[in-house]
């Protein structure tokens, strides 16, 4: 791969494209030279925002791929469009980074992998959640054996994104990502997949899954609550997520509430409760509290607490996009497979679809 400036194009200029384009601007020796959106006015607005010549803005992705000289393409359209757009890029020999979820079915995902393999082009998934700095820190702690052998893990995240508003206004989710309102699979497909992938990064491959899902809001077609139990050998894990919870908004936070218990201690991600987003480690080794102002009183525990990030929530959120896309470019230049190469991400997809099957059958599904 050329070590000069890599020229990229972006397909899809919806809400999430802002964070992608910021990340590309921050990636050394990378330039986004063309944009596509089927509603071209949206693409023009993004082009003006990021200094991209309107002459290189398209409402036909086939024309973009034919007309532009590209080193890679970033596909950030709705999932139902991913397969045809990946196939179009592969046919032209262009490496691809594709927004999650990769595909609407395992069959489509495998077909996309196969066509890219035949064309000899790299297909990677832009799965940025695992690149959040606090999850990388948790991974470092686990790999170092900080809490011994892991036995249990839980991620809980409840919000109000789908419920009818008292003022009659449309929930913001259905404005910024209007296609989600009609999706037959919703919270797990659109958001929970991040958490499945992150848990795979932390704990390895899932042996079995049991899922329960519920649609609460009358405004959406798909489920807006999901509760998963996952088995990873000796590790039992839960993912408990909701977009249909009536709750008072808390202080700004980008953390999910996470607890990981080992036989020598516990790691927790603690969303902002007035002291910022925190990482907490509890173990038996003494009684030193590192948080200012706290003193142990006859306790055998040691509790260490430190910031999960520098306190700038917007910057912390953006940083995971920067890291994920920078990793893709580093691998593209080196001819190496990214962490989230499509063949690996298929394992994340398989867990997600198994969870839907489990919920439908009310049975454990083994992978």
Residue frames as qw, qx, qy, qz and C-alpha x, y, z in Angstrom:
[[0.000, 0.889, 0.457, 0.000, 0.00, 0.00, 0.00],
 [0.338, 0.638, -0.027, 0.691, 1.24, 3.50, -0.90],
 [0.480, -0.414, -0.473, 0.612, 2.64, 5.33, 2.12],
 [0.056, 0.184, 0.105, 0.976, 1.52, 8.68, 0.74],
 [0.420, 0.082, 0.310, -0.849, -1.89, 10.27, 1.23],
 [0.115, 0.241, 0.957, 0.114, -4.69, 7.71, 1.02],
 [0.329, -0.030, -0.211, -0.920, -7.79, 8.90, -0.81],
 [0.080, 0.265, 0.936, -0.220, -11.13, 7.78, 0.57],
 [0.338, -0.291, -0.373, -0.814, -14.82, 8.23, -0.15],
 [0.202, 0.092, 0.765, -0.604, -17.74, 8.09, 2.23],
 [0.320, -0.307, -0.710, -0.548, -21.07, 6.50, 1.33],
 [0.453, -0.669, -0.589, 0.011, -23.80, 7.86, 3.59],
 [0.209, 0.337, -0.228, 0.889, -23.85, 11.29, 5.21],
 [0.535, -0.664, -0.450, -0.265, -26.34, 10.79, 8.03],
 [0.468, -0.859, 0.088, -0.188, -25.88, 11.70, 11.68],
 [0.847, -0.409, 0.217, 0.260, -23.01, 9.32, 12.38],
 [0.719, 0.513, 0.086, 0.461, -21.03, 10.51, 9.36],
 [0.077, -0.944, 0.168, -0.274, -19.97, 13.62, 11.29],
 [0.662, -0.627, 0.410, 0.023, -17.89, 11.52, 13.70],
 [0.872, 0.175, 0.321, 0.324, -16.43, 9.46, 10.85],
 [0.477, 0.770, 0.063, 0.418, -15.39, 12.56, 8.95],
 [0.308, -0.893, 0.286, -0.163, -13.85, 14.19, 12.03],
 [0.818, -0.359, 0.421, 0.157, -11.84, 11.00, 12.57],
 [0.778, 0.422, 0.252, 0.390, -10.67, 10.94, 8.95],
 [0.176, 0.926, -0.096, 0.319, -9.53, 14.54, 9.22],
 [0.475, -0.772, 0.405, -0.120, -7.45, 13.58, 12.26],
 [0.926, -0.053, 0.324, 0.184, -5.91, 10.49, 10.63],
 [0.183, -0.680, 0.445, 0.553, -2.46, 11.32, 9.22],
 [0.012, 0.314, -0.742, -0.592, -2.07, 11.14, 5.45],
 [0.190, 0.431, 0.879, 0.069, -5.74, 10.42, 4.77],
 [0.188, 0.215, -0.066, -0.956, -8.11, 12.58, 2.75],
 [0.410, 0.497, 0.751, -0.146, -11.82, 12.06, 2.09],
 [0.097, -0.191, 0.432, 0.876, -12.25, 13.27, -1.48],
 [0.369, -0.161, -0.576, -0.712, -15.85, 12.31, -2.30],
 [0.332, 0.082, 0.693, -0.635, -19.24, 11.83, -0.65],
 [0.294, -0.222, -0.757, -0.540, -22.42, 9.97, -1.57],
 [0.254, 0.236, 0.714, -0.608, -25.93, 10.26, -0.20],
 [0.178, 0.451, 0.799, 0.356, -29.16, 9.42, -1.98],
 [0.025, -0.946, -0.321, 0.039, -30.54, 12.72, -0.65],
 [0.658, 0.356, -0.044, 0.662, -27.79, 14.80, -2.19],
 [0.124, -0.846, 0.026, -0.518, -28.59, 17.96, -0.22],
 [0.776, -0.624, 0.093, 0.012, -27.44, 16.17, 2.96],
 [0.844, 0.031, 0.120, 0.521, -24.18, 15.29, 1.27],
 [0.306, 0.711, 0.044, 0.632, -23.70, 18.89, 0.15],
 [0.439, -0.847, 0.064, -0.294, -24.08, 20.07, 3.73],
 [0.862, -0.405, 0.173, 0.253, -21.44, 17.60, 4.92],
 [0.706, 0.375, 0.133, 0.586, -19.16, 18.56, 2.03],
 [0.050, 0.836, -0.014, 0.546, -19.38, 22.24, 2.94],
 [0.663, -0.732, 0.095, -0.125, -18.81, 21.42, 6.61],
 [0.814, -0.368, 0.335, 0.300, -15.63, 19.44, 5.89],
 [0.003, 0.752, -0.406, -0.519, -14.21, 21.34, 2.94],
 [0.518, 0.078, 0.796, 0.304, -14.99, 18.74, 0.26],
 [0.129, 0.211, -0.415, -0.876, -15.53, 20.07, -3.26],
 [0.644, 0.305, 0.410, -0.570, -19.22, 19.81, -4.25],
 [0.571, 0.502, -0.497, -0.419, -18.06, 18.59, -7.66],
 [0.327, 0.224, -0.915, 0.075, -17.19, 15.34, -5.89],
 [0.411, 0.065, 0.655, -0.631, -20.59, 14.87, -4.22],
 [0.279, 0.009, -0.814, -0.510, -22.89, 12.21, -5.69],
 [0.681, -0.044, 0.340, -0.646, -26.40, 10.84, -5.37],
 [0.943, 0.242, -0.171, -0.152, -25.30, 7.65, -7.20],
 [0.596, -0.633, 0.481, 0.112, -22.63, 5.57, -5.47],
 [0.845, 0.233, 0.385, 0.289, -21.86, 3.62, -8.65],
 [0.420, 0.846, 0.022, 0.327, -20.87, 6.86, -10.40],
 [0.339, -0.870, 0.347, -0.085, -18.74, 7.88, -7.43],
 [0.789, -0.315, 0.498, 0.172, -16.89, 4.56, -7.47],
 [0.748, 0.472, 0.325, 0.336, -16.38, 4.82, -11.24],
 [0.279, 0.904, 0.029, 0.323, -15.29, 8.46, -11.32],
 [0.323, -0.874, 0.328, -0.154, -13.01, 8.75, -8.27],
 [0.635, 0.371, -0.621, 0.272, -9.53, 7.37, -7.74],
 [0.644, -0.623, 0.146, -0.419, -9.80, 5.74, -4.31],
 [0.256, 0.387, -0.842, 0.276, -7.65, 3.81, -1.86],
 [0.066, -0.233, -0.909, 0.340, -10.59, 2.90, 0.39],
 [0.348, -0.442, -0.361, -0.744, -14.29, 3.52, 0.93],
 [0.070, 0.047, 0.732, -0.676, -16.14, 4.09, 4.20],
 [0.348, -0.375, -0.681, -0.525, -19.70, 2.74, 4.02],
 [0.008, 0.127, 0.632, -0.765, -21.98, 4.36, 6.61],
 [0.468, -0.144, -0.391, -0.780, -25.39, 3.80, 5.07],
 [0.768, -0.212, 0.275, -0.539, -28.35, 1.86, 6.50],
 [0.486, -0.299, 0.821, 0.028, -27.60, -1.88, 7.01],
 [0.749, 0.425, 0.487, -0.144, -29.95, -2.99, 4.23],
 [0.509, 0.843, -0.146, -0.098, -27.70, -1.21, 1.70],
 [0.400, -0.697, 0.571, 0.167, -24.39, -2.62, 2.88],
 [0.760, 0.020, 0.617, 0.202, -24.28, -5.73, 0.73],
 [0.618, 0.702, 0.293, 0.199, -24.84, -4.10, -2.65],
 [0.069, 0.972, -0.218, 0.056, -22.44, -1.27, -1.83],
 [0.564, -0.542, 0.604, 0.154, -19.73, -3.62, -0.56],
 [0.765, 0.251, 0.548, 0.226, -20.12, -5.72, -3.70],
 [0.436, 0.885, 0.107, 0.127, -19.85, -2.59, -5.86],
 [0.162, -0.891, 0.424, 0.023, -16.64, -1.46, -4.15],
 [0.699, -0.293, 0.634, 0.153, -15.15, -4.97, -4.23],
 [0.746, 0.527, 0.378, 0.149, -15.85, -5.22, -7.97],
 [0.338, 0.906, -0.115, 0.227, -13.59, -2.18, -8.40],
 [0.764, 0.133, -0.389, 0.498, -10.87, -3.51, -6.12],
 [0.068, -0.661, 0.215, -0.716, -11.41, -0.90, -3.38],
 [0.342, -0.100, -0.800, 0.482, -10.76, -1.82, 0.30],
 [0.408, -0.590, -0.374, -0.588, -13.77, -1.23, 2.55],
 [0.082, -0.061, -0.727, 0.679, -14.54, -0.23, 6.10],
 [0.356, -0.430, -0.608, -0.564, -18.25, -0.76, 6.73],
 [0.367, -0.376, 0.339, -0.780, -20.45, 0.56, 9.51],
 [0.012, -0.101, -0.969, 0.224, -21.95, -1.94, 11.95],
 [0.774, -0.123, 0.621, -0.002, -24.00, -4.06, 11.82],
 [0.187, -0.309, 0.712, 0.602, -22.25, -5.47, 8.78],
 [0.270, -0.079, -0.745, -0.605, -25.37, -7.06, 7.32],
 [0.629, -0.175, 0.101, -0.750, -29.02, -7.82, 7.90],
 [0.978, -0.080, 0.039, -0.191, -28.38, -11.58, 7.89],
 [0.603, -0.486, 0.580, 0.255, -25.51, -14.00, 8.31],
 [0.733, 0.382, 0.497, 0.262, -26.05, -15.11, 4.71],
 [0.322, 0.931, 0.048, 0.166, -25.54, -11.55, 3.43],
 [0.346, -0.844, 0.402, 0.081, -22.48, -11.08, 5.64],
 [0.729, -0.184, 0.598, 0.277, -20.88, -14.29, 4.35],
 [0.629, 0.639, 0.364, 0.252, -21.65, -13.30, 0.76],
 [0.069, 0.986, -0.135, 0.066, -19.91, -9.94, 1.36],
 [0.533, -0.625, 0.545, 0.170, -16.86, -11.67, 2.82],
 [0.769, 0.150, 0.566, 0.256, -16.73, -14.11, -0.09],
 [0.509, 0.811, 0.204, 0.203, -16.94, -11.43, -2.78],
 [0.107, -0.943, 0.316, -0.014, -14.18, -9.41, -1.10],
 [0.682, -0.383, 0.591, 0.197, -12.00, -12.51, -0.76],
 [0.737, 0.414, 0.461, 0.270, -12.43, -13.27, -4.46],
 [0.319, 0.918, 0.051, 0.229, -11.59, -9.67, -5.33],
 [0.712, 0.055, -0.274, 0.645, -8.58, -9.65, -3.01],
 [0.033, -0.611, 0.085, -0.786, -9.77, -6.57, -1.07],
 [0.198, -0.070, -0.750, 0.627, -9.95, -6.02, 2.66],
 [0.422, -0.589, -0.402, -0.560, -13.38, -5.78, 4.31],
 [0.280, -0.050, -0.671, 0.684, -13.42, -4.47, 7.87],
 [0.287, -0.744, -0.576, -0.181, -16.22, -3.38, 10.19],
 [0.087, 0.521, -0.233, 0.816, -16.16, 0.07, 11.80],
 [0.680, -0.565, -0.467, -0.025, -16.88, -1.30, 15.29],
 [0.203, 0.642, -0.315, 0.669, -15.61, 1.56, 17.43],
 [0.668, -0.664, -0.027, -0.335, -17.06, 0.59, 20.85],
 [0.927, -0.215, -0.091, 0.294, -14.19, -1.78, 21.62],
 [0.543, 0.374, -0.099, 0.745, -11.85, 1.17, 20.97],
 [0.339, -0.862, -0.060, -0.372, -13.30, 3.25, 23.80],
 [0.262, 0.597, -0.610, 0.449, -10.36, 4.00, 26.06],
 [0.538, -0.408, 0.517, -0.526, -12.03, 2.69, 29.22],
 [0.975, 0.077, 0.087, -0.192, -12.75, -0.70, 27.63],
 [0.682, 0.526, -0.427, 0.277, -9.14, -0.88, 26.44],
 [0.108, -0.571, 0.602, -0.548, -8.09, -0.16, 30.03],
 [0.825, -0.200, 0.333, -0.410, -10.39, -2.88, 31.34],
 [0.925, 0.332, -0.184, 0.015, -8.87, -5.26, 28.79],
 [0.360, 0.614, -0.561, 0.423, -5.39, -4.33, 30.00],
 [0.441, -0.461, 0.545, -0.544, -6.38, -4.99, 33.62],
 [0.942, -0.002, 0.172, -0.288, -7.93, -8.37, 32.80],
 [0.810, 0.468, -0.321, 0.150, -4.94, -9.45, 30.69],
 [0.156, 0.593, -0.601, 0.512, -2.65, -8.51, 33.59],
 [0.569, -0.243, -0.775, 0.131, -4.68, -10.76, 35.91],
 [0.047, -0.387, 0.304, -0.869, -5.65, -7.81, 38.08],
 [0.641, -0.238, 0.279, -0.674, -8.78, -9.49, 39.50],
 [0.430, -0.172, 0.884, -0.068, -7.81, -13.09, 38.95],
 [0.078, 0.194, 0.895, 0.395, -10.06, -15.46, 37.04],
 [0.373, -0.020, -0.056, -0.926, -13.20, -13.73, 35.82],
 [0.140, 0.226, 0.944, -0.194, -16.47, -15.33, 36.93],
 [0.155, 0.743, 0.639, -0.121, -19.20, -12.79, 36.12],
 [0.174, -0.079, 0.187, 0.964, -19.78, -9.65, 34.06],
 [0.161, 0.727, 0.657, -0.116, -22.70, -7.32, 33.52],
 [0.117, 0.045, 0.195, 0.973, -23.40, -4.27, 31.36],
 [0.060, 0.695, 0.687, -0.204, -26.52, -2.24, 32.13],
 [0.092, -0.105, 0.181, 0.973, -27.65, 0.77, 30.10],
 [0.103, 0.654, 0.748, -0.034, -31.22, 2.11, 30.28],
 [0.054, -0.158, 0.114, 0.979, -32.38, 5.25, 28.46],
 [0.434, 0.631, 0.535, -0.356, -35.52, 6.81, 27.04],
 [0.113, -0.307, 0.546, 0.771, -35.13, 6.93, 23.27],
 [0.086, -0.184, -0.836, -0.510, -38.36, 5.43, 21.90],
 [0.022, -0.538, -0.772, 0.339, -41.24, 6.27, 24.24],
 [0.078, 0.764, 0.422, 0.483, -43.91, 8.79, 23.19],
 [0.261, 0.069, -0.315, 0.910, -43.15, 12.22, 24.62],
 [0.000, 0.606, 0.650, -0.458, -45.72, 14.03, 26.78],
 [0.111, 0.595, -0.050, -0.795, -45.43, 17.07, 24.50],
 [0.755, 0.538, 0.310, -0.211, -46.28, 14.99, 21.44],
 [0.233, 0.791, -0.501, -0.264, -42.92, 15.56, 19.78],
 [0.932, 0.243, -0.268, 0.000, -41.20, 12.71, 17.95],
 [0.766, -0.543, 0.209, 0.273, -38.38, 11.06, 19.93],
 [0.037, 0.826, -0.432, -0.359, -35.00, 12.33, 18.74],
 [0.477, -0.202, 0.817, 0.252, -33.86, 8.85, 17.66],
 [0.515, 0.501, 0.689, 0.098, -36.67, 8.69, 15.10],
 [0.261, 0.942, 0.014, -0.211, -35.67, 12.09, 13.73],
 [0.096, -0.765, 0.582, 0.258, -31.89, 11.66, 13.47],
 [0.049, -0.200, 0.947, 0.247, -32.12, 8.02, 12.35],
 [0.634, 0.126, 0.055, -0.761, -35.61, 7.86, 10.89],
 [0.635, 0.197, -0.689, -0.289, -35.08, 4.40, 9.36],
 [0.096, 0.134, -0.894, 0.417, -34.87, 2.87, 12.85],
 [0.519, 0.024, 0.342, -0.783, -38.57, 3.43, 13.49],
 [0.844, 0.229, -0.151, -0.461, -39.56, 0.73, 10.98],
 [0.295, 0.445, -0.844, 0.044, -36.78, -1.74, 11.75],
 [0.849, -0.270, -0.343, -0.297, -38.16, -5.16, 12.79],
 [0.792, -0.263, -0.298, 0.463, -34.99, -5.68, 14.86],
 [0.014, 0.939, 0.034, 0.341, -34.05, -2.59, 16.80],
 [0.366, -0.875, 0.296, -0.113, -32.13, -2.09, 20.04],
 [0.800, -0.324, 0.451, 0.227, -29.96, -5.20, 19.87],
 [0.724, 0.468, 0.332, 0.382, -29.35, -4.93, 16.12],
 [0.252, 0.878, 0.051, 0.405, -28.68, -1.20, 16.12],
 [0.165, -0.823, 0.358, -0.409, -26.94, -0.71, 19.48],
 [0.821, -0.446, 0.330, -0.137, -26.58, -3.85, 21.59],
 [0.908, 0.350, -0.065, 0.222, -24.29, -5.35, 18.95],
 [0.185, 0.780, -0.408, 0.437, -21.62, -2.91, 20.20],
 [0.550, -0.570, 0.480, -0.379, -21.83, -4.48, 23.64],
 [0.986, 0.049, 0.161, -0.021, -21.72, -8.03, 22.30],
 [0.701, 0.586, -0.215, 0.344, -18.58, -7.16, 20.34],
 [0.079, -0.753, 0.456, -0.467, -16.99, -5.48, 23.36],
 [0.789, -0.389, 0.400, -0.257, -17.67, -8.50, 25.55],
 [0.948, 0.283, 0.003, 0.147, -16.10, -10.73, 22.89],
 [0.391, 0.728, -0.356, 0.436, -13.02, -8.51, 22.98],
 [0.337, -0.646, 0.490, -0.478, -12.86, -8.81, 26.78],
 [0.694, -0.260, 0.587, -0.324, -13.86, -12.43, 27.41],
 [0.148, -0.204, 0.906, 0.340, -13.47, -14.37, 24.17],
 [0.351, -0.072, -0.677, -0.643, -16.00, -16.41, 22.25],
 [0.616, -0.122, 0.308, -0.715, -19.56, -17.06, 23.41],
 [0.078, -0.043, 0.995, 0.038, -20.58, -20.67, 23.96],
 [0.056, -0.540, -0.826, -0.148, -24.32, -20.07, 24.35],
 [0.094, -0.098, 0.066, -0.989, -26.88, -17.29, 24.61],
 [0.044, -0.591, -0.803, 0.062, -30.34, -16.86, 26.05],
 [0.050, 0.107, 0.092, 0.989, -32.26, -13.73, 25.10],
 [0.046, 0.679, 0.697, -0.224, -35.42, -11.96, 26.15],
 [0.131, 0.053, 0.237, 0.961, -36.73, -9.00, 24.16],
 [0.082, 0.679, 0.674, -0.279, -39.73, -6.72, 24.34],
 [0.128, 0.403, 0.291, 0.858, -41.24, -3.90, 22.32],
 [0.137, -0.505, -0.593, 0.612, -42.64, -1.30, 24.71],
 [0.115, 0.440, -0.034, -0.890, -43.12, 1.83, 22.63],
 [0.609, 0.555, 0.552, -0.129, -46.00, 1.91, 20.12],
 [0.258, 0.872, -0.175, -0.377, -43.85, 4.16, 17.92],
 [0.061, 0.579, -0.769, -0.264, -41.40, 1.51, 16.76],
 [0.862, 0.152, -0.339, -0.346, -41.66, -1.84, 15.00],
 [0.689, 0.220, -0.639, 0.262, -38.73, -3.54, 16.72],
 [0.696, -0.524, -0.425, 0.246, -37.78, -4.36, 20.29],
 [0.091, 0.805, -0.208, 0.549, -36.67, -1.52, 22.57],
 [0.561, -0.619, 0.490, -0.249, -35.69, -3.71, 25.55],
 [0.830, 0.270, -0.488, 0.003, -33.30, -6.65, 25.55],
 [0.555, -0.630, 0.505, -0.199, -31.86, -8.86, 28.26],
 [0.790, 0.383, -0.479, -0.020, -29.17, -11.38, 27.30],
 [0.701, -0.557, 0.444, -0.001, -27.39, -14.03, 29.30],
 [0.642, 0.629, -0.437, -0.027, -24.16, -15.19, 27.70],
 [0.881, -0.403, 0.228, 0.095, -21.95, -18.12, 28.59],
 [0.428, 0.760, -0.479, 0.098, -18.17, -17.86, 28.06],
 [0.574, 0.170, -0.732, 0.325, -16.83, -21.06, 29.58],
 [0.422, -0.372, -0.662, 0.495, -16.63, -20.27, 33.30],
 [0.005, -0.121, -0.112, 0.986, -17.78, -16.67, 32.78],
 [0.091, 0.665, 0.741, 0.019, -21.48, -15.83, 33.07],
 [0.136, -0.106, 0.075, 0.982, -22.41, -12.46, 31.57],
 [0.202, 0.722, 0.639, -0.173, -25.50, -10.26, 31.18],
 [0.113, 0.100, 0.255, 0.955, -26.32, -7.46, 28.76],
 [0.010, -0.667, -0.696, 0.267, -29.33, -5.49, 30.04],
 [0.142, -0.061, 0.224, 0.962, -30.35, -2.62, 27.76],
 [0.158, 0.704, 0.677, -0.145, -33.41, -0.45, 27.27],
 [0.113, 0.170, 0.231, 0.951, -34.49, 2.50, 25.15],
 [0.408, -0.536, -0.500, -0.545, -37.90, 2.48, 26.84],
 [0.512, -0.377, -0.588, 0.500, -37.14, 3.54, 30.41],
 [0.133, -0.887, -0.166, -0.410, -38.72, 6.56, 32.07],
 [0.710, -0.398, -0.216, 0.539, -35.89, 8.03, 34.06],
 [0.054, -0.979, 0.018, 0.196, -34.50, 11.41, 34.92],
 [0.688, 0.602, -0.228, 0.335, -31.47, 12.26, 32.80],
 [0.743, -0.538, -0.074, 0.391, -28.30, 12.04, 34.83],
 [0.174, -0.820, 0.310, 0.448, -25.06, 13.96, 34.69],
 [0.611, 0.654, -0.376, -0.240, -23.15, 13.80, 31.39],
 [0.607, -0.380, 0.696, 0.054, -21.53, 10.41, 30.87],
 [0.597, 0.470, -0.519, -0.391, -20.25, 8.24, 28.05],
 [0.026, -0.271, 0.948, -0.166, -19.82, 5.11, 30.19],
 [0.737, -0.246, -0.508, -0.373, -22.04, 2.07, 30.29],
 [0.568, -0.565, 0.448, -0.396, -22.55, 0.74, 33.81],
 [0.798, 0.262, -0.542, -0.024, -20.30, -2.34, 33.93],
 [0.591, -0.592, 0.500, -0.225, -19.25, -4.77, 36.67],
 [0.758, 0.325, -0.565, 0.001, -16.72, -7.57, 36.24],
 [0.680, -0.593, 0.353, -0.249, -16.17, -9.95, 39.16],
 [0.628, 0.410, -0.654, 0.096, -13.11, -12.17, 39.50],
 [0.826, -0.386, -0.399, 0.101, -11.95, -14.50, 42.22],
 [0.581, -0.174, -0.257, 0.753, -9.45, -11.85, 43.41],
 [0.054, -0.365, -0.145, 0.918, -11.41, -8.63, 42.94],
 [0.345, 0.722, 0.599, -0.030, -13.97, -6.57, 41.04],
 [0.210, -0.059, 0.272, 0.937, -13.64, -3.98, 38.28],
 [0.205, 0.734, 0.617, -0.196, -16.46, -1.50, 37.72],
 [0.178, 0.285, 0.280, 0.899, -17.17, 1.26, 35.24],
 [0.101, -0.618, -0.608, 0.489, -19.08, 3.91, 37.15],
 [0.201, 0.655, 0.387, 0.618, -20.97, 6.55, 35.10],
 [0.116, 0.361, -0.214, 0.900, -20.85, 10.09, 36.40],
 [0.462, -0.658, -0.594, 0.026, -22.40, 10.46, 39.85],
 [0.219, -0.974, -0.034, -0.037, -20.94, 13.87, 40.51],
 [0.515, -0.668, 0.435, 0.316, -17.29, 12.85, 40.46],
 [0.307, 0.593, -0.591, -0.452, -16.89, 12.16, 36.76],
 [0.935, 0.163, -0.241, -0.203, -16.78, 8.86, 34.91],
 [0.348, -0.666, 0.639, -0.162, -14.71, 6.41, 36.95],
 [0.767, 0.158, -0.622, -0.015, -12.95, 3.07, 36.84],
 [0.557, -0.597, 0.408, -0.409, -13.04, 1.30, 40.20],
 [0.664, 0.198, -0.717, 0.075, -11.00, -1.71, 41.32],
 [0.635, -0.559, 0.303, -0.438, -11.80, -3.49, 44.58],
 [0.745, 0.181, -0.634, 0.097, -9.67, -6.26, 46.02],
 [0.789, -0.563, -0.244, 0.040, -8.52, -7.74, 49.33],
 [0.730, 0.142, -0.215, 0.634, -5.00, -6.36, 49.34],
 [0.286, -0.078, -0.295, 0.908, -4.96, -3.84, 52.18],
 [0.009, -0.773, -0.605, 0.187, -7.18, -0.85, 52.71],
 [0.228, -0.315, 0.142, 0.910, -5.74, 2.08, 50.75],
 [0.358, 0.775, 0.516, -0.064, -8.34, 4.35, 49.19],
 [0.471, 0.028, 0.267, 0.840, -6.90, 6.45, 46.42],
 [0.002, -0.745, -0.427, -0.512, -9.89, 8.74, 46.09],
 [0.170, 0.307, -0.366, 0.862, -9.14, 11.93, 48.06],
 [0.422, -0.346, 0.185, -0.817, -10.92, 12.39, 51.37],
 [0.899, -0.198, -0.212, -0.328, -11.82, 8.74, 52.01],
 [0.041, -0.534, 0.791, -0.297, -10.23, 6.64, 54.75],
 [0.645, -0.105, -0.741, -0.152, -10.65, 2.95, 55.55],
 [0.485, -0.474, 0.432, -0.595, -12.19, 1.98, 58.91],
 [0.552, -0.229, 0.775, -0.204, -11.22, -1.57, 59.70],
 [0.827, 0.441, 0.049, -0.345, -11.90, -2.77, 56.19],
 [0.700, -0.231, 0.584, 0.338, -9.94, -5.59, 54.54],
 [0.633, 0.650, 0.379, 0.183, -10.67, -4.15, 51.10],
 [0.281, -0.371, 0.238, 0.853, -8.56, -1.96, 48.89],
 [0.430, 0.763, 0.481, -0.037, -10.54, 0.33, 46.59],
 [0.329, -0.277, 0.323, 0.843, -8.75, 2.15, 43.80],
 [0.368, 0.789, 0.480, -0.105, -10.69, 4.71, 41.80],
 [0.270, -0.373, 0.313, 0.831, -9.42, 6.77, 38.89],
 [0.462, 0.557, 0.017, -0.690, -10.94, 8.71, 35.97],
 [0.762, 0.294, 0.567, 0.105, -12.08, 6.73, 32.96],
 [0.515, 0.564, 0.264, 0.589, -11.12, 9.66, 30.71],
 [0.351, 0.062, -0.181, 0.916, -10.04, 13.29, 31.03],
 [0.063, 0.509, 0.544, -0.664, -13.55, 14.60, 31.67],
 [0.312, 0.380, -0.274, -0.826, -14.33, 15.94, 28.20],
 [0.661, 0.200, 0.685, -0.232, -17.25, 13.67, 27.27],
 [0.657, 0.704, 0.018, -0.267, -17.52, 14.79, 23.66],
 [0.219, 0.721, -0.651, -0.090, -13.79, 14.28, 23.11],
 [0.406, -0.249, 0.867, -0.149, -13.89, 10.87, 24.81],
 [0.734, 0.415, 0.462, -0.275, -16.77, 9.80, 22.56],
 [0.561, 0.775, -0.214, -0.194, -15.02, 11.00, 19.40],
 [0.145, -0.670, 0.726, 0.062, -11.73, 9.37, 20.39],
 [0.679, -0.008, 0.733, -0.047, -13.07, 5.86, 19.80],
 [0.697, 0.689, 0.184, -0.075, -13.87, 6.74, 16.18],
 [0.164, 0.869, -0.463, -0.060, -10.39, 8.21, 15.79],
 [0.408, -0.459, 0.789, -0.018, -8.82, 5.04, 17.20],
 [0.758, 0.248, 0.596, -0.090, -10.94, 2.58, 15.21],
 [0.633, 0.770, 0.072, -0.031, -10.42, 4.34, 11.88],
 [0.013, 0.833, -0.552, -0.033, -6.74, 5.01, 12.57],
 [0.598, -0.258, 0.759, -0.010, -6.28, 1.28, 13.26],
 [0.770, 0.502, 0.390, -0.049, -7.95, 0.43, 9.93],
 [0.418, 0.882, -0.215, -0.011, -5.57, 2.75, 8.07],
 [0.279, -0.670, 0.688, 0.003, -2.50, 1.41, 9.89],
 [0.702, 0.002, 0.712, -0.004, -3.52, -2.12, 8.91],
 [0.679, 0.704, 0.193, -0.075, -4.31, -1.08, 5.35],
 [0.201, 0.873, -0.442, -0.033, -0.83, 0.38, 4.97],
 [0.318, -0.511, 0.796, -0.059, 0.78, -2.68, 6.55],
 [0.581, 0.151, -0.692, -0.402, -1.32, -5.22, 4.65],
 [0.061, 0.022, -0.905, 0.419, -2.53, -6.64, 7.98],
 [0.341, -0.524, -0.716, -0.309, -5.97, -7.72, 9.17],
 [0.228, -0.479, 0.244, -0.812, -7.67, -5.22, 11.52],
 [0.193, -0.030, 0.833, -0.518, -9.13, -6.43, 14.83],
 [0.544, 0.393, 0.488, -0.559, -12.60, -6.10, 13.34],
 [0.142, 0.218, -0.764, -0.591, -11.94, -7.68, 9.97],
 [0.681, -0.035, -0.172, -0.711, -15.27, -8.96, 8.66],
 [0.690, 0.027, -0.722, -0.050, -14.44, -12.63, 9.17],
 [0.244, -0.040, -0.726, 0.642, -13.96, -11.95, 12.89],
 [0.326, 0.013, 0.204, -0.923, -16.99, -9.68, 13.14],
 [0.610, -0.091, -0.633, -0.468, -19.09, -12.56, 11.82],
 [0.422, -0.165, -0.816, 0.358, -18.73, -14.07, 15.31],
 [0.100, 0.165, 0.379, -0.905, -20.33, -10.95, 16.81],
 [0.520, 0.056, -0.325, -0.788, -23.15, -11.14, 14.27],
 [0.539, -0.085, -0.828, -0.128, -23.67, -14.82, 15.02],
 [0.177, -0.217, -0.732, 0.621, -24.18, -14.10, 18.73],
 [0.279, 0.173, 0.112, -0.938, -26.63, -11.31, 17.94],
 [0.597, 0.037, -0.502, -0.625, -28.76, -13.41, 15.59],
 [0.451, -0.113, -0.871, 0.160, -28.62, -16.33, 18.05],
 [0.030, 0.170, 0.557, -0.812, -30.03, -13.97, 20.70],
 [0.507, 0.129, -0.136, -0.841, -33.00, -13.17, 18.46],
 [0.608, 0.003, -0.747, -0.268, -33.53, -16.87, 17.79],
 [0.277, -0.099, -0.816, 0.497, -33.35, -17.57, 21.51],
 [0.244, 0.146, 0.333, -0.899, -35.91, -14.87, 22.32],
 [0.600, 0.094, -0.388, -0.693, -38.28, -16.22, 19.69],
 [0.688, -0.032, -0.719, -0.095, -37.95, -19.81, 20.95],
 [0.555, -0.680, 0.256, -0.405, -37.45, -18.93, 24.64],
 [0.983, -0.105, 0.028, 0.150, -34.56, -21.38, 24.67],
 [0.410, -0.686, 0.445, 0.404, -30.79, -21.42, 25.03],
 [0.775, 0.628, -0.070, -0.004, -29.02, -21.34, 21.67],
 [0.721, -0.438, 0.350, 0.408, -25.57, -22.86, 21.47],
 [0.393, 0.851, -0.255, -0.236, -22.99, -21.44, 19.08]]
